[in-house]
Amino acid sequence: MTLRTLFATSALAFASCGGEESHFGDRCTSNGACGSGGFCCEGRECPGGFCTELCETDDTCPVGTVCIELLSRDRVCLVGCSVEEDCDEVGTDMECREREGARVCLNDGG
């Protein structure tokens, strides 16, 4: 499954839970831009900001994403990856990193 397909699939799942405005993976600058139930992941680990969901476990995230704790202590759904190229569509500064036993697209700040 390509990352573009993953985002499309995740966006449908996210929209069905959070309303029409919610688009998993869309760029954002505030939580309000992500619709009801959405969360704008911003800052050093999410350069450029993108819509995601707060979570408690992987089971509460859309298919292809993983529930990971950020430096902010928020737990959010992040796109899983195998290689760097999997993260190209998530953001220009995103890298495929090991976090909590899973590989996800994020920016560790250097």
PDB file as gemmi writes it, atoms N, CA and C in Angstrom:
CRYST1    1.000    1.000    1.000  90.00  90.00  90.00 P 1                      
ATOM      1  N   MET A   1       0.851  -1.167   0.000  1.00  0.00           N  
ATOM      2  CA  MET A   1       0.000   0.000   0.000  1.00  0.00           C  
ATOM      3  C   MET A   1       0.898   1.232   0.000  1.00  0.00           C  
ATOM      4  N   THR A   2       0.663   2.165  -0.911  1.00  0.00           N  
ATOM      5  CA  THR A   2       1.460   3.381  -0.955  1.00  0.00           C  
ATOM      6  C   THR A   2       1.011   4.324   0.143  1.00  0.00           C  
ATOM      7  N   LEU A   3       1.891   5.280   0.455  1.00  0.00           N  
ATOM      8  CA  LEU A   3       1.557   6.249   1.486  1.00  0.00           C  
ATOM      9  C   LEU A   3       0.355   7.089   1.075  1.00  0.00           C  
ATOM     10  N   ARG A   4       0.264   7.428  -0.220  1.00  0.00           N  
ATOM     11  CA  ARG A   4      -0.872   8.204  -0.726  1.00  0.00           C  
ATOM     12  C   ARG A   4      -2.171   7.422  -0.493  1.00  0.00           C  
ATOM     13  N   THR A   5      -2.157   6.113  -0.767  1.00  0.00           N  
ATOM     14  CA  THR A   5      -3.327   5.276  -0.547  1.00  0.00           C  
ATOM     15  C   THR A   5      -3.644   5.199   0.942  1.00  0.00           C  
ATOM     16  N   LEU A   6      -2.592   5.091   1.766  1.00  0.00           N  
ATOM     17  CA  LEU A   6      -2.777   5.041   3.208  1.00  0.00           C  
ATOM     18  C   LEU A   6      -3.452   6.307   3.707  1.00  0.00           C  
ATOM     19  N   PHE A   7      -2.975   7.476   3.243  1.00  0.00           N  
ATOM     20  CA  PHE A   7      -3.586   8.729   3.671  1.00  0.00           C  
ATOM     21  C   PHE A   7      -5.027   8.815   3.209  1.00  0.00           C  
ATOM     22  N   ALA A   8      -5.310   8.377   1.991  1.00  0.00           N  
ATOM     23  CA  ALA A   8      -6.686   8.418   1.487  1.00  0.00           C  
ATOM     24  C   ALA A   8      -7.586   7.530   2.326  1.00  0.00           C  
ATOM     25  N   THR A   9      -7.116   6.329   2.618  1.00  0.00           N  
ATOM     26  CA  THR A   9      -7.882   5.391   3.441  1.00  0.00           C  
ATOM     27  C   THR A   9      -8.058   5.941   4.850  1.00  0.00           C  
ATOM     28  N   SER A  10      -6.962   6.457   5.429  1.00  0.00           N  
ATOM     29  CA  SER A  10      -7.015   7.008   6.777  1.00  0.00           C  
ATOM     30  C   SER A  10      -7.906   8.230   6.829  1.00  0.00           C  
ATOM     31  N   ALA A  11      -7.866   9.049   5.782  1.00  0.00           N  
ATOM     32  CA  ALA A  11      -8.703  10.246   5.752  1.00  0.00           C  
ATOM     33  C   ALA A  11     -10.173   9.877   5.795  1.00  0.00           C  
ATOM     34  N   LEU A  12     -10.554   8.832   5.073  1.00  0.00           N  
ATOM     35  CA  LEU A  12     -11.946   8.384   5.099  1.00  0.00           C  
ATOM     36  C   LEU A  12     -12.327   7.909   6.486  1.00  0.00           C  
ATOM     37  N   ALA A  13     -11.465   7.124   7.112  1.00  0.00           N  
ATOM     38  CA  ALA A  13     -11.753   6.626   8.457  1.00  0.00           C  
ATOM     39  C   ALA A  13     -11.820   7.786   9.443  1.00  0.00           C  
ATOM     40  N   PHE A  14     -10.886   8.728   9.321  1.00  0.00           N  
ATOM     41  CA  PHE A  14     -10.826   9.874  10.214  1.00  0.00           C  
ATOM     42  C   PHE A  14     -12.049  10.760  10.021  1.00  0.00           C  
ATOM     43  N   ALA A  15     -12.430  10.988   8.779  1.00  0.00           N  
ATOM     44  CA  ALA A  15     -13.582  11.841   8.492  1.00  0.00           C  
ATOM     45  C   ALA A  15     -14.861  11.228   9.035  1.00  0.00           C  
ATOM     46  N   SER A  16     -14.965   9.920   8.947  1.00  0.00           N  
ATOM     47  CA  SER A  16     -16.188   9.289   9.424  1.00  0.00           C  
ATOM     48  C   SER A  16     -16.309   9.391  10.932  1.00  0.00           C  
ATOM     49  N   CYS A  17     -15.183   9.521  11.618  1.00  0.00           N  
ATOM     50  CA  CYS A  17     -15.215   9.649  13.076  1.00  0.00           C  
ATOM     51  C   CYS A  17     -15.294  11.102  13.509  1.00  0.00           C  
ATOM     52  N   GLY A  18     -14.688  12.009  12.720  1.00  0.00           N  
ATOM     53  CA  GLY A  18     -14.547  13.368  13.197  1.00  0.00           C  
ATOM     54  C   GLY A  18     -15.292  14.419  12.406  1.00  0.00           C  
ATOM     55  N   GLY A  19     -16.045  14.089  11.423  1.00  0.00           N  
ATOM     56  CA  GLY A  19     -16.773  15.079  10.659  1.00  0.00           C  
ATOM     57  C   GLY A  19     -16.096  15.381   9.332  1.00  0.00           C  
ATOM     58  N   GLU A  20     -16.788  16.142   8.500  1.00  0.00           N  
ATOM     59  CA  GLU A  20     -16.315  16.417   7.148  1.00  0.00           C  
ATOM     60  C   GLU A  20     -15.006  17.187   7.104  1.00  0.00           C  
ATOM     61  N   GLU A  21     -14.728  18.039   8.082  1.00  0.00           N  
ATOM     62  CA  GLU A  21     -13.542  18.869   8.051  1.00  0.00           C  
ATOM     63  C   GLU A  21     -12.271  18.095   8.360  1.00  0.00           C  
ATOM     64  N   SER A  22     -12.365  16.950   8.972  1.00  0.00           N  
ATOM     65  CA  SER A  22     -11.199  16.192   9.402  1.00  0.00           C  
ATOM     66  C   SER A  22     -10.556  15.448   8.244  1.00  0.00           C  
ATOM     67  N   HIS A  23      -9.278  15.677   8.060  1.00  0.00           N  
ATOM     68  CA  HIS A  23      -8.538  14.994   7.006  1.00  0.00           C  
ATOM     69  C   HIS A  23      -7.197  14.548   7.548  1.00  0.00           C  
ATOM     70  N   PHE A  24      -7.088  13.298   7.877  1.00  0.00           N  
ATOM     71  CA  PHE A  24      -5.856  12.750   8.427  1.00  0.00           C  
ATOM     72  C   PHE A  24      -4.708  13.016   7.462  1.00  0.00           C  
ATOM     73  N   GLY A  25      -3.653  13.628   7.963  1.00  0.00           N  
ATOM     74  CA  GLY A  25      -2.470  13.894   7.156  1.00  0.00           C  
ATOM     75  C   GLY A  25      -2.455  15.261   6.502  1.00  0.00           C  
ATOM     76  N   ASP A  26      -3.590  15.989   6.492  1.00  0.00           N  
ATOM     77  CA  ASP A  26      -3.607  17.330   5.908  1.00  0.00           C  
ATOM     78  C   ASP A  26      -2.764  18.278   6.754  1.00  0.00           C  
ATOM     79  N   ARG A  27      -2.183  19.279   6.116  1.00  0.00           N  
ATOM     80  CA  ARG A  27      -1.418  20.313   6.808  1.00  0.00           C  
ATOM     81  C   ARG A  27      -2.348  21.139   7.685  1.00  0.00           C  
ATOM     82  N   CYS A  28      -1.840  21.625   8.828  1.00  0.00           N  
ATOM     83  CA  CYS A  28      -2.648  22.418   9.746  1.00  0.00           C  
ATOM     84  C   CYS A  28      -1.757  23.337  10.573  1.00  0.00           C  
ATOM     85  N   THR A  29      -2.402  24.320  11.205  1.00  0.00           N  
ATOM     86  CA  THR A  29      -1.710  25.201  12.145  1.00  0.00           C  
ATOM     87  C   THR A  29      -2.433  25.263  13.481  1.00  0.00           C  
ATOM     88  N   SER A  30      -3.598  24.619  13.571  1.00  0.00           N  
ATOM     89  CA  SER A  30      -4.342  24.583  14.831  1.00  0.00           C  
ATOM     90  C   SER A  30      -5.249  23.361  14.855  1.00  0.00           C  
ATOM     91  N   ASN A  31      -5.648  22.954  16.053  1.00  0.00           N  
ATOM     92  CA  ASN A  31      -6.546  21.804  16.194  1.00  0.00           C  
ATOM     93  C   ASN A  31      -7.867  22.034  15.480  1.00  0.00           C  
ATOM     94  N   GLY A  32      -8.358  23.275  15.460  1.00  0.00           N  
ATOM     95  CA  GLY A  32      -9.620  23.593  14.815  1.00  0.00           C  
ATOM     96  C   GLY A  32      -9.624  23.278  13.327  1.00  0.00           C  
ATOM     97  N   ALA A  33      -8.462  23.343  12.694  1.00  0.00           N  
ATOM     98  CA  ALA A  33      -8.365  23.048  11.262  1.00  0.00           C  
ATOM     99  C   ALA A  33      -8.582  21.569  10.973  1.00  0.00           C  
ATOM    100  N   CYS A  34      -8.488  20.735  11.987  1.00  0.00           N  
ATOM    101  CA  CYS A  34      -8.593  19.283  11.797  1.00  0.00           C  
ATOM    102  C   CYS A  34      -9.986  18.748  12.084  1.00  0.00           C  
ATOM    103  N   GLY A  35     -10.920  19.624  12.379  1.00  0.00           N  
ATOM    104  CA  GLY A  35     -12.290  19.191  12.601  1.00  0.00           C  
ATOM    105  C   GLY A  35     -12.506  18.581  13.970  1.00  0.00           C  
ATOM    106  N   SER A  36     -13.721  18.177  14.209  1.00  0.00           N  
ATOM    107  CA  SER A  36     -14.114  17.604  15.484  1.00  0.00           C  
ATOM    108  C   SER A  36     -13.326  16.328  15.766  1.00  0.00           C  
ATOM    109  N   GLY A  37     -12.667  16.282  16.907  1.00  0.00           N  
ATOM    110  CA  GLY A  37     -11.910  15.096  17.284  1.00  0.00           C  
ATOM    111  C   GLY A  37     -10.515  15.049  16.710  1.00  0.00           C  
ATOM    112  N   GLY A  38     -10.163  16.002  15.834  1.00  0.00           N  
ATOM    113  CA  GLY A  38      -8.837  16.017  15.233  1.00  0.00           C  
ATOM    114  C   GLY A  38      -7.816  16.698  16.126  1.00  0.00           C  
ATOM    115  N   PHE A  39      -6.553  16.456  15.850  1.00  0.00           N  
ATOM    116  CA  PHE A  39      -5.449  17.037  16.601  1.00  0.00           C  
ATOM    117  C   PHE A  39      -4.393  17.483  15.603  1.00  0.00           C  
ATOM    118  N   CYS A  40      -3.925  18.723  15.722  1.00  0.00           N  
ATOM    119  CA  CYS A  40      -2.879  19.230  14.837  1.00  0.00           C  
ATOM    120  C   CYS A  40      -1.528  18.954  15.482  1.00  0.00           C  
ATOM    121  N   CYS A  41      -0.816  18.004  14.937  1.00  0.00           N  
ATOM    122  CA  CYS A  41       0.516  17.667  15.424  1.00  0.00           C  
ATOM    123  C   CYS A  41       1.467  18.731  14.877  1.00  0.00           C  
ATOM    124  N   GLU A  42       2.055  19.510  15.757  1.00  0.00           N  
ATOM    125  CA  GLU A  42       2.932  20.601  15.350  1.00  0.00           C  
ATOM    126  C   GLU A  42       4.242  20.518  16.113  1.00  0.00           C  
ATOM    127  N   GLY A  43       5.139  21.409  15.759  1.00  0.00           N  
ATOM    128  CA  GLY A  43       6.396  21.509  16.484  1.00  0.00           C  
ATOM    129  C   GLY A  43       7.499  20.691  15.857  1.00  0.00           C  
ATOM    130  N   ARG A  44       8.514  20.491  16.624  1.00  0.00           N  
ATOM    131  CA  ARG A  44       9.745  19.875  16.157  1.00  0.00           C  
ATOM    132  C   ARG A  44       9.549  18.466  15.606  1.00  0.00           C  
ATOM    133  N   GLU A  45       8.662  17.673  16.191  1.00  0.00           N  
ATOM    134  CA  GLU A  45       8.453  16.304  15.723  1.00  0.00           C  
ATOM    135  C   GLU A  45       7.520  16.226  14.517  1.00  0.00           C  
ATOM    136  N   CYS A  46       6.761  17.272  14.275  1.00  0.00           N  
ATOM    137  CA  CYS A  46       5.799  17.307  13.170  1.00  0.00           C  
ATOM    138  C   CYS A  46       5.971  18.604  12.396  1.00  0.00           C  
ATOM    139  N   PRO A  47       7.112  18.794  11.725  1.00  0.00           N  
ATOM    140  CA  PRO A  47       7.349  20.058  11.029  1.00  0.00           C  
ATOM    141  C   PRO A  47       6.272  20.341   9.988  1.00  0.00           C  
ATOM    142  N   GLY A  48       5.815  21.569   9.966  1.00  0.00           N  
ATOM    143  CA  GLY A  48       4.778  21.958   9.020  1.00  0.00           C  
ATOM    144  C   GLY A  48       3.382  21.706   9.550  1.00  0.00           C  
ATOM    145  N   GLY A  49       3.240  20.868  10.559  1.00  0.00           N  
ATOM    146  CA  GLY A  49       1.955  20.531  11.154  1.00  0.00           C  
ATOM    147  C   GLY A  49       1.082  19.686  10.249  1.00  0.00           C  
ATOM    148  N   PHE A  50       0.461  18.641  10.807  1.00  0.00           N  
ATOM    149  CA  PHE A  50      -0.502  17.834  10.054  1.00  0.00           C  
ATOM    150  C   PHE A  50      -1.543  17.264  10.991  1.00  0.00           C  
ATOM    151  N   CYS A  51      -2.737  17.046  10.451  1.00  0.00           N  
ATOM    152  CA  CYS A  51      -3.856  16.537  11.236  1.00  0.00           C  
ATOM    153  C   CYS A  51      -3.661  15.060  11.570  1.00  0.00           C  
ATOM    154  N   THR A  52      -3.963  14.722  12.786  1.00  0.00           N  
ATOM    155  CA  THR A  52      -3.915  13.343  13.247  1.00  0.00           C  
ATOM    156  C   THR A  52      -4.977  13.197  14.336  1.00  0.00           C  
ATOM    157  N   GLU A  53      -4.882  12.139  15.110  1.00  0.00           N  
ATOM    158  CA  GLU A  53      -5.809  11.902  16.211  1.00  0.00           C  
ATOM    159  C   GLU A  53      -5.029  11.645  17.483  1.00  0.00           C  
ATOM    160  N   LEU A  54      -5.577  12.060  18.604  1.00  0.00           N  
ATOM    161  CA  LEU A  54      -5.036  11.636  19.884  1.00  0.00           C  
ATOM    162  C   LEU A  54      -5.425  10.178  20.068  1.00  0.00           C  
ATOM    163  N   CYS A  55      -4.617   9.420  20.772  1.00  0.00           N  
ATOM    164  CA  CYS A  55      -4.907   7.986  20.926  1.00  0.00           C  
ATOM    165  C   CYS A  55      -4.395   7.469  22.261  1.00  0.00           C  
ATOM    166  N   GLU A  56      -4.804   6.261  22.575  1.00  0.00           N  
ATOM    167  CA  GLU A  56      -4.298   5.567  23.762  1.00  0.00           C  
ATOM    168  C   GLU A  56      -3.543   4.313  23.374  1.00  0.00           C  
ATOM    169  N   THR A  57      -4.030   3.632  22.309  1.00  0.00           N  
ATOM    170  CA  THR A  57      -3.386   2.409  21.829  1.00  0.00           C  
ATOM    171  C   THR A  57      -3.431   2.382  20.304  1.00  0.00           C  
ATOM    172  N   ASP A  58      -2.664   1.482  19.698  1.00  0.00           N  
ATOM    173  CA  ASP A  58      -2.677   1.329  18.241  1.00  0.00           C  
ATOM    174  C   ASP A  58      -4.074   1.020  17.724  1.00  0.00           C  
ATOM    175  N   ASP A  59      -4.860   0.307  18.513  1.00  0.00           N  
ATOM    176  CA  ASP A  59      -6.209  -0.080  18.092  1.00  0.00           C  
ATOM    177  C   ASP A  59      -7.140   1.113  17.892  1.00  0.00           C  
ATOM    178  N   THR A  60      -6.794   2.260  18.474  1.00  0.00           N  
ATOM    179  CA  THR A  60      -7.635   3.446  18.334  1.00  0.00           C  
ATOM    180  C   THR A  60      -7.186   4.332  17.171  1.00  0.00           C  
ATOM    181  N   CYS A  61      -6.175   3.903  16.410  1.00  0.00           N  
ATOM    182  CA  CYS A  61      -5.655   4.661  15.262  1.00  0.00           C  
ATOM    183  C   CYS A  61      -6.143   4.062  13.945  1.00  0.00           C  
ATOM    184  N   PRO A  62      -6.184   4.891  12.886  1.00  0.00           N  
ATOM    185  CA  PRO A  62      -6.534   4.367  11.556  1.00  0.00           C  
ATOM    186  C   PRO A  62      -5.529   3.305  11.093  1.00  0.00           C  
ATOM    187  N   VAL A  63      -5.950   2.454  10.184  1.00  0.00           N  
ATOM    188  CA  VAL A  63      -5.095   1.407   9.625  1.00  0.00           C  
ATOM    189  C   VAL A  63      -3.819   2.032   9.059  1.00  0.00           C  
ATOM    190  N   GLY A  64      -2.677   1.421   9.339  1.00  0.00           N  
ATOM    191  CA  GLY A  64      -1.402   1.898   8.815  1.00  0.00           C  
ATOM    192  C   GLY A  64      -0.728   2.945   9.683  1.00  0.00           C  
ATOM    193  N   THR A  65      -1.368   3.295  10.804  1.00  0.00           N  
ATOM    194  CA  THR A  65      -0.766   4.258  11.713  1.00  0.00           C  
ATOM    195  C   THR A  65      -0.557   3.608  13.072  1.00  0.00           C  
ATOM    196  N   VAL A  66       0.295   4.243  13.881  1.00  0.00           N  
ATOM    197  CA  VAL A  66       0.699   3.689  15.168  1.00  0.00           C  
ATOM    198  C   VAL A  66       0.549   4.768  16.237  1.00  0.00           C  
ATOM    199  N   CYS A  67       0.100   4.406  17.414  1.00  0.00           N  
ATOM    200  CA  CYS A  67      -0.061   5.330  18.532  1.00  0.00           C  
ATOM    201  C   CYS A  67       1.297   5.501  19.227  1.00  0.00           C  
ATOM    202  N   ILE A  68       1.835   6.721  19.184  1.00  0.00           N  
ATOM    203  CA  ILE A  68       3.163   7.012  19.708  1.00  0.00           C  
ATOM    204  C   ILE A  68       3.113   8.230  20.625  1.00  0.00           C  
ATOM    205  N   GLU A  69       3.893   8.216  21.706  1.00  0.00           N  
ATOM    206  CA  GLU A  69       3.982   9.376  22.585  1.00  0.00           C  
ATOM    207  C   GLU A  69       5.029  10.343  22.043  1.00  0.00           C  
ATOM    208  N   LEU A  70       4.633  11.611  21.914  1.00  0.00           N  
ATOM    209  CA  LEU A  70       5.539  12.655  21.457  1.00  0.00           C  
ATOM    210  C   LEU A  70       6.263  13.284  22.648  1.00  0.00           C  
ATOM    211  N   LEU A  71       7.224  14.137  22.362  1.00  0.00           N  
ATOM    212  CA  LEU A  71       7.941  14.842  23.424  1.00  0.00           C  
ATOM    213  C   LEU A  71       6.999  15.663  24.288  1.00  0.00           C  
ATOM    214  N   SER A  72       5.885  16.129  23.682  1.00  0.00           N  
ATOM    215  CA  SER A  72       4.890  16.922  24.409  1.00  0.00           C  
ATOM    216  C   SER A  72       4.091  16.076  25.398  1.00  0.00           C  
ATOM    217  N   ARG A  73       4.277  14.774  25.336  1.00  0.00           N  
ATOM    218  CA  ARG A  73       3.548  13.787  26.145  1.00  0.00           C  
ATOM    219  C   ARG A  73       2.186  13.446  25.585  1.00  0.00           C  
ATOM    220  N   ASP A  74       1.799  14.075  24.483  1.00  0.00           N  
ATOM    221  CA  ASP A  74       0.572  13.682  23.799  1.00  0.00           C  
ATOM    222  C   ASP A  74       0.831  12.372  23.075  1.00  0.00           C  
ATOM    223  N   ARG A  75      -0.136  11.474  23.067  1.00  0.00           N  
ATOM    224  CA  ARG A  75      -0.056  10.249  22.267  1.00  0.00           C  
ATOM    225  C   ARG A  75      -0.899  10.480  21.024  1.00  0.00           C  
ATOM    226  N   VAL A  76      -0.283  10.322  19.850  1.00  0.00           N  
ATOM    227  CA  VAL A  76      -0.961  10.586  18.587  1.00  0.00           C  
ATOM    228  C   VAL A  76      -0.719   9.446  17.608  1.00  0.00           C  
ATOM    229  N   CYS A  77      -1.593   9.347  16.615  1.00  0.00           N  
ATOM    230  CA  CYS A  77      -1.447   8.369  15.544  1.00  0.00           C  
ATOM    231  C   CYS A  77      -0.467   8.920  14.513  1.00  0.00           C  
ATOM    232  N   LEU A  78       0.598   8.181  14.250  1.00  0.00           N  
ATOM    233  CA  LEU A  78       1.592   8.568  13.246  1.00  0.00           C  
ATOM    234  C   LEU A  78       1.673   7.484  12.184  1.00  0.00           C  
ATOM    235  N   VAL A  79       2.015   7.898  10.972  1.00  0.00           N  
ATOM    236  CA  VAL A  79       2.126   6.968   9.844  1.00  0.00           C  
ATOM    237  C   VAL A  79       3.308   6.028  10.064  1.00  0.00           C  
ATOM    238  N   GLY A  80       3.048   4.730   9.904  1.00  0.00           N  
ATOM    239  CA  GLY A  80       4.113   3.741   9.988  1.00  0.00           C  
ATOM    240  C   GLY A  80       4.955   3.766   8.722  1.00  0.00           C  
ATOM    241  N   CYS A  81       6.206   3.303   8.814  1.00  0.00           N  
ATOM    242  CA  CYS A  81       7.102   3.313   7.661  1.00  0.00           C  
ATOM    243  C   CYS A  81       8.084   2.153   7.739  1.00  0.00           C  
ATOM    244  N   SER A  82       8.696   1.861   6.606  1.00  0.00           N  
ATOM    245  CA  SER A  82       9.769   0.870   6.537  1.00  0.00           C  
ATOM    246  C   SER A  82      11.071   1.527   6.116  1.00  0.00           C  
ATOM    247  N   VAL A  83      10.969   2.511   5.191  1.00  0.00           N  
ATOM    248  CA  VAL A  83      12.142   3.215   4.662  1.00  0.00           C  
ATOM    249  C   VAL A  83      11.844   4.716   4.606  1.00  0.00           C  
ATOM    250  N   GLU A  84      12.885   5.525   4.481  1.00  0.00           N  
ATOM    251  CA  GLU A  84      12.746   6.986   4.439  1.00  0.00           C  
ATOM    252  C   GLU A  84      11.725   7.458   3.412  1.00  0.00           C  
ATOM    253  N   GLU A  85      11.726   6.839   2.245  1.00  0.00           N  
ATOM    254  CA  GLU A  85      10.841   7.263   1.161  1.00  0.00           C  
ATOM    255  C   GLU A  85       9.374   7.167   1.550  1.00  0.00           C  
ATOM    256  N   ASP A  86       9.038   6.287   2.497  1.00  0.00           N  
ATOM    257  CA  ASP A  86       7.654   6.166   2.951  1.00  0.00           C  
ATOM    258  C   ASP A  86       7.159   7.463   3.586  1.00  0.00           C  
ATOM    259  N   CYS A  87       8.083   8.304   4.036  1.00  0.00           N  
ATOM    260  CA  CYS A  87       7.728   9.526   4.756  1.00  0.00           C  
ATOM    261  C   CYS A  87       7.722  10.766   3.873  1.00  0.00           C  
ATOM    262  N   ASP A  88       8.087  10.634   2.603  1.00  0.00           N  
ATOM    263  CA  ASP A  88       8.189  11.795   1.709  1.00  0.00           C  
ATOM    264  C   ASP A  88       6.897  12.591   1.617  1.00  0.00           C  
ATOM    265  N   GLU A  89       5.750  11.915   1.609  1.00  0.00           N  
ATOM    266  CA  GLU A  89       4.474  12.626   1.469  1.00  0.00           C  
ATOM    267  C   GLU A  89       3.955  13.177   2.787  1.00  0.00           C  
ATOM    268  N   VAL A  90       4.548  12.744   3.901  1.00  0.00           N  
ATOM    269  CA  VAL A  90       4.117  13.244   5.203  1.00  0.00           C  
ATOM    270  C   VAL A  90       4.702  14.631   5.452  1.00  0.00           C  
ATOM    271  N   GLY A  91       5.955  14.844   5.049  1.00  0.00           N  
ATOM    272  CA  GLY A  91       6.598  16.140   5.244  1.00  0.00           C  
ATOM    273  C   GLY A  91       8.040  16.103   4.809  1.00  0.00           C  
ATOM    274  N   THR A  92       8.528  17.243   4.398  1.00  0.00           N  
ATOM    275  CA  THR A  92       9.891  17.291   3.865  1.00  0.00           C  
ATOM    276  C   THR A  92      10.951  16.997   4.917  1.00  0.00           C  
ATOM    277  N   ASP A  93      10.673  17.281   6.170  1.00  0.00           N  
ATOM    278  CA  ASP A  93      11.654  17.041   7.221  1.00  0.00           C  
ATOM    279  C   ASP A  93      11.381  15.764   8.009  1.00  0.00           C  
ATOM    280  N   MET A  94      10.486  14.935   7.506  1.00  0.00           N  
ATOM    281  CA  MET A  94      10.128  13.712   8.221  1.00  0.00           C  
ATOM    282  C   MET A  94      11.076  12.580   7.865  1.00  0.00           C  
ATOM    283  N   GLU A  95      11.343  11.747   8.849  1.00  0.00           N  
ATOM    284  CA  GLU A  95      12.221  10.604   8.657  1.00  0.00           C  
ATOM    285  C   GLU A  95      11.571   9.371   9.267  1.00  0.00           C  
ATOM    286  N   CYS A  96      11.942   8.215   8.771  1.00  0.00           N  
ATOM    287  CA  CYS A  96      11.457   6.952   9.301  1.00  0.00           C  
ATOM    288  C   CYS A  96      12.307   6.615  10.518  1.00  0.00           C  
ATOM    289  N   ARG A  97      11.723   6.727  11.704  1.00  0.00           N  
ATOM    290  CA  ARG A  97      12.457   6.561  12.966  1.00  0.00           C  
ATOM    291  C   ARG A  97      11.838   5.458  13.829  1.00  0.00           C  
ATOM    292  N   GLU A  98      12.689   4.842  14.620  1.00  0.00           N  
ATOM    293  CA  GLU A  98      12.243   3.852  15.605  1.00  0.00           C  
ATOM    294  C   GLU A  98      11.718   4.604  16.828  1.00  0.00           C  
ATOM    295  N   ARG A  99      10.496   4.251  17.248  1.00  0.00           N  
ATOM    296  CA  ARG A  99       9.926   4.861  18.442  1.00  0.00           C  
ATOM    297  C   ARG A  99       9.009   3.840  19.082  1.00  0.00           C  
ATOM    298  N   GLU A 100       9.233   3.518  20.323  1.00  0.00           N  
ATOM    299  CA  GLU A 100       8.408   2.574  21.080  1.00  0.00           C  
ATOM    300  C   GLU A 100       8.250   1.233  20.365  1.00  0.00           C  
ATOM    301  N   GLY A 101       9.318   0.764  19.738  1.00  0.00           N  
ATOM    302  CA  GLY A 101       9.293  -0.540  19.079  1.00  0.00           C  
ATOM    303  C   GLY A 101       8.651  -0.550  17.707  1.00  0.00           C  
ATOM    304  N   ALA A 102       8.264   0.617  17.191  1.00  0.00           N  
ATOM    305  CA  ALA A 102       7.656   0.720  15.862  1.00  0.00           C  
ATOM    306  C   ALA A 102       8.454   1.724  15.040  1.00  0.00           C  
ATOM    307  N   ARG A 103       8.333   1.630  13.727  1.00  0.00           N  
ATOM    308  CA  ARG A 103       8.965   2.612  12.835  1.00  0.00           C  
ATOM    309  C   ARG A 103       7.872   3.537  12.320  1.00  0.00           C  
ATOM    310  N   VAL A 104       8.038   4.857  12.577  1.00  0.00           N  
ATOM    311  CA  VAL A 104       7.044   5.854  12.207  1.00  0.00           C  
ATOM    312  C   VAL A 104       7.720   7.073  11.584  1.00  0.00           C  
ATOM    313  N   CYS A 105       6.925   7.839  10.833  1.00  0.00           N  
ATOM    314  CA  CYS A 105       7.400   9.064  10.214  1.00  0.00           C  
ATOM    315  C   CYS A 105       7.304  10.194  11.239  1.00  0.00           C  
ATOM    316  N   LEU A 106       8.444  10.777  11.577  1.00  0.00           N  
ATOM    317  CA  LEU A 106       8.481  11.915  12.461  1.00  0.00           C  
ATOM    318  C   LEU A 106       9.816  12.628  12.308  1.00  0.00           C  
ATOM    319  N   ASN A 107       9.973  13.702  13.033  1.00  0.00           N  
ATOM    320  CA  ASN A 107      11.225  14.443  13.052  1.00  0.00           C  
ATOM    321  C   ASN A 107      11.659  14.515  14.500  1.00  0.00           C  
ATOM    322  N   ASP A 108      12.784  13.919  14.807  1.00  0.00           N  
ATOM    323  CA  ASP A 108      13.269  13.925  16.188  1.00  0.00           C  
ATOM    324  C   ASP A 108      13.994  15.218  16.547  1.00  0.00           C  
ATOM    325  N   GLY A 109      13.941  16.193  15.667  1.00  0.00           N  
ATOM    326  CA  GLY A 109      14.544  17.478  15.965  1.00  0.00           C  
ATOM    327  C   GLY A 109      16.044  17.497  15.735  1.00  0.00           C  
ATOM    328  N   GLY A 110      16.508  16.673  14.840  1.00  0.00           N  
ATOM    329  CA  GLY A 110      17.933  16.730  14.527  1.00  0.00           C  
ATOM    330  C   GLY A 110      18.424  15.380  14.413  1.00  0.00           C  
TER     331      GLY A 110                                                      
END                                                                             
